[in-house]
Amino acid sequence: MAITMGTPAVDELGDVLRVLGEWQHDGGPVQLHPGDVGWFWRFGAERTATATRTWSRAGDVLAVGLLDGADLVRLAFAPDALRDEELARRVVEDVSAPERGVLPEGAVSVEVPVGALVQDLLSTHGWESGEPWTLLRRDLGVPVPDPGARVEVIGPERAHEWAAVVRASFDGSTFAEERWHAMASGVPYAGARCLVVRDERGEAVAAVAVWSAGGGRPGLIEPMGVHRAHRGHGHGRAITMAAARALQELGSSSVVVCTPSANVGAVATYRSAGLDRLPERRDLHRAAA
């Protein structure tokens, strides 16, 4: 049967996320995770649904895309569909043609899991390698050392503190408390936690959100940040280790994270917290005409 592309309604996102979670496994590629959708949920349920695409055959979802900004779609595939030629050709057609409603005209990018046939086909259609990303993973089958810092799980009453650290961690960020509440109202947040590390004065200096994909599956860090006024004191390592311990408590098999390779400080922080580097992944990029 033919491959069809769709955009789920808000009340259908739960089913999409369930399938997306089932595709996460330690033997497979790092790809779009339910936590990525959970982090996007800070913009609200309606916008999240509008930004989601599914590709299905005979009612079975085989691929999911998230329009993470105006010029980027991030993809995930069912494990047995990673090299499905019919699916790959349909996805390539849809992301390449602006009238299909995935990506607009001009310069755009596609994030494709390593080993997906879509990557090969886009390359033959003139798409070029784009920004490199460093992927890291830590096995949670063994104990994670204590982070050696004061760690606090953040709930609604402390959302303003978490938001403030995130704002102060990323240049240009406008993340506000209301975004936290929108994120926390989303379906994926049932398997998530937000944490902060506090310094000796009790001030929140680092923040992280962790997202489970279900017991025995990889969990995701997204985002992690250290307040720009408190860097260089080991807070990034501490919050990353706290994140790993939180995911371990949630039953995750491993913790994974993706960061631009150009962000050498972040890569070093994750490595210091015991995460191992995986093969680098590059987006596929189409230049403006």
C-alpha positions in Angstrom: 0.0 0.0 0.0 1.1 3.6 -0.6 2.9 5.7 2.0 0.8 8.6 3.3 1.9 11.7 5.1 -0.2 13.3 7.8 -0.4 15.9 10.6 -1.9 14.6 13.8 -4.5 16.3 15.8 -3.7 17.2 19.4 -5.6 14.2 20.8 -3.6 11.9 18.5 -0.2 13.1 19.7 -0.2 10.5 22.5 -0.4 7.6 20.1 2.4 9.2 18.0 4.6 9.6 21.0 3.9 6.0 22.2 5.2 4.7 18.8 8.1 7.1 18.8 9.1 5.8 22.3 8.9 2.2 21.1 11.5 3.0 18.4 14.2 4.0 20.9 16.6 1.3 21.7 20.3 1.1 22.6 21.2 -1.0 19.6 19.7 1.6 17.2 20.6 5.1 16.0 20.1 8.1 18.1 17.1 9.8 16.5 14.2 12.1 17.3 13.0 11.2 20.8 9.7 11.7 22.7 11.7 14.1 24.8 12.5 16.3 21.8 8.7 16.6 21.3 8.3 17.2 25.0 10.7 20.1 25.0 9.0 21.5 21.9 5.7 21.3 23.9 6.8 24.5 25.6 5.1 26.3 22.7 1.8 24.6 23.5 -0.1 21.5 22.4 -1.6 23.0 19.2 1.7 24.3 17.9 3.3 20.9 18.7 0.6 19.0 16.7 1.0 21.5 13.8 4.8 20.9 13.8 4.5 17.1 13.7 4.4 14.9 10.6 3.8 11.2 10.3 4.4 8.8 7.4 2.3 5.7 7.4 1.5 2.5 5.4 -1.8 0.7 5.9 -2.3 2.7 9.1 1.1 1.9 10.7 3.3 4.8 11.5 6.8 4.2 10.0 8.4 7.6 10.4 7.8 10.8 12.4 9.1 14.3 11.8 9.2 17.4 14.0 9.4 20.8 12.3 11.9 22.2 14.9 11.9 25.8 13.6 11.0 27.2 10.2 13.9 25.6 8.3 14.6 22.2 10.0 12.8 18.9 10.2 14.0 16.2 12.5 13.2 12.6 11.6 12.8 9.2 13.3 12.1 5.8 11.8 10.7 2.5 12.9 13.7 0.1 13.3 12.6 -2.1 10.5 11.9 0.9 8.2 15.2 2.6 8.4 16.2 1.3 4.9 12.6 1.0 3.5 13.0 2.3 -0.1 9.3 3.2 -0.7 9.2 5.1 2.6 12.5 6.8 2.0 11.6 8.0 -1.5 8.3 9.4 -0.2 10.0 11.3 2.7 12.6 12.7 0.4 9.8 13.9 -2.0 7.9 15.5 0.9 10.8 17.3 2.5 12.1 18.5 -0.9 8.9 20.0 -2.3 7.7 23.2 -0.4 4.1 22.6 -1.6 4.0 19.4 0.5 3.9 21.5 3.6 7.0 20.2 5.4 9.9 22.6 4.6 9.7 26.0 2.9 11.6 27.2 -0.1 15.2 28.4 0.3 17.9 27.1 2.7 16.6 24.2 4.9 18.0 21.3 6.8 17.0 17.7 7.6 18.2 15.8 10.6 18.4 12.1 9.7 19.4 9.2 11.9 22.7 7.6 11.0 22.1 4.7 8.6 18.8 5.8 7.2 18.3 5.4 3.5 16.8 8.9 3.4 20.3 10.3 4.0 21.7 8.5 0.9 18.8 9.6 -1.3 19.0 13.3 -0.2 22.7 13.3 -1.0 22.0 12.0 -4.5 19.4 14.8 -4.9 21.9 17.5 -4.3 21.6 18.0 -0.6 25.0 18.5 1.1 26.4 17.7 4.6 25.5 20.5 7.0 26.2 21.1 10.7 28.0 18.3 12.6 26.5 17.1 15.8 28.2 15.1 18.6 26.1 12.3 20.0 26.9 10.9 23.5 25.6 8.0 25.5 26.1 6.6 29.0 25.0 3.1 30.0 22.7 3.2 33.1 23.0 -0.5 33.8 25.7 0.3 36.4 25.5 2.8 39.3 26.0 6.4 38.6 28.2 8.2 41.2 26.8 10.9 43.4 27.2 14.2 41.6 28.6 15.8 44.8 26.2 18.8 44.7 22.9 19.8 46.0 20.3 18.7 43.5 16.6 19.6 43.6 13.7 18.3 41.5 11.7 21.3 40.3 7.9 21.5 40.4 5.4 24.2 39.5 6.2 26.3 42.6 9.9 26.6 41.5 9.4 26.8 37.8 10.5 30.4 37.7 13.9 29.4 39.0 14.4 26.7 36.4 13.3 29.2 33.7 15.7 31.8 34.9 18.7 29.4 34.7 17.7 28.3 31.2 17.4 31.9 30.1 20.8 32.7 31.5 22.4 29.6 29.9 21.7 30.2 26.3 22.4 33.3 24.3 19.2 34.9 23.0 16.9 32.6 25.1 13.5 34.1 26.1 12.4 31.0 28.0 9.8 32.1 30.7 7.9 30.4 33.5 4.8 30.1 31.4 6.8 28.0 28.9 7.7 25.6 31.7 4.0 25.2 32.6 3.1 24.6 29.0 5.9 22.0 28.7 4.9 20.3 32.0 1.3 20.0 30.7 2.3 17.9 27.8 1.9 14.2 27.3 5.7 13.5 27.4 6.2 15.2 30.7 4.7 12.2 32.5 8.1 10.6 32.0 10.2 13.7 32.6 11.9 15.6 35.4 13.4 19.0 35.7 16.4 19.4 38.0 18.6 22.2 39.3 21.9 22.2 41.0 22.3 24.8 43.8 25.6 26.3 45.0 26.7 26.8 48.6 24.5 29.9 48.9 21.4 28.0 47.7 21.3 29.7 44.3 20.2 27.7 41.3 23.2 27.6 39.0 22.5 24.8 36.5 19.4 23.2 35.1 18.4 20.2 33.1 15.3 18.4 31.8 15.4 14.6 31.4 12.9 12.6 29.4 12.2 8.9 29.6 11.0 6.8 26.6 9.8 4.0 28.9 11.5 1.4 31.0 14.5 -0.3 29.4 14.8 2.4 26.7 17.3 5.3 26.3 16.4 8.5 28.1 17.2 12.0 26.8 18.8 15.1 28.2 17.2 18.2 26.6 18.1 20.9 27.6 21.1 21.2 29.9 22.5 24.6 30.8 24.8 26.3 33.3 24.1 29.9 34.3 26.7 32.1 32.5 27.7 33.7 35.8 28.5 30.4 37.4 30.6 28.5 34.8 33.9 26.9 35.4 33.0 25.4 38.8 31.9 21.9 37.8 28.2 22.6 37.8 27.7 21.2 34.3 29.3 17.9 35.3 27.2 17.8 38.4 23.9 18.5 36.7 24.7 15.9 34.0 25.4 13.2 36.5 22.2 14.2 38.4 20.3 13.8 35.1 21.8 10.3 34.6 20.7 9.3 38.1 17.2 10.6 37.6 16.8 8.7 34.3 18.2 5.6 36.1 15.4 6.0 38.7 12.9 6.3 35.9 14.0 3.0 34.5 16.0 4.2 31.4 18.6 1.9 30.0 21.0 4.7 29.0 21.2 8.5 28.8 21.7 10.1 25.4 22.4 13.7 24.4 23.1 15.6 21.2 25.0 18.8 21.0 26.6 20.8 18.1 30.2 19.6 17.6 31.2 23.3 17.6 30.1 23.6 21.3 33.4 22.0 22.5 32.6 23.1 26.1 29.4 21.1 26.2 31.1 18.1 24.7 33.8 18.3 27.3 31.2 18.6 30.1 29.3 15.5 29.0 32.5 13.5 28.6 33.6 14.5 32.1 30.2 13.1 33.4 31.0 9.7 31.9 29.2 9.9 28.6 30.9 8.3 25.6 31.1 9.8 22.2 29.3 8.1 19.4 29.9 8.6 15.6 29.3 12.1 14.6 26.1 12.9 12.7 25.6 15.7 10.1 22.4 17.3 9.1 21.6 17.3 5.3 21.4 20.9 4.0 19.8 22.4 0.9 21.2 25.8 0.0 19.0 28.7 -1.1 18.4 28.7 -4.9 
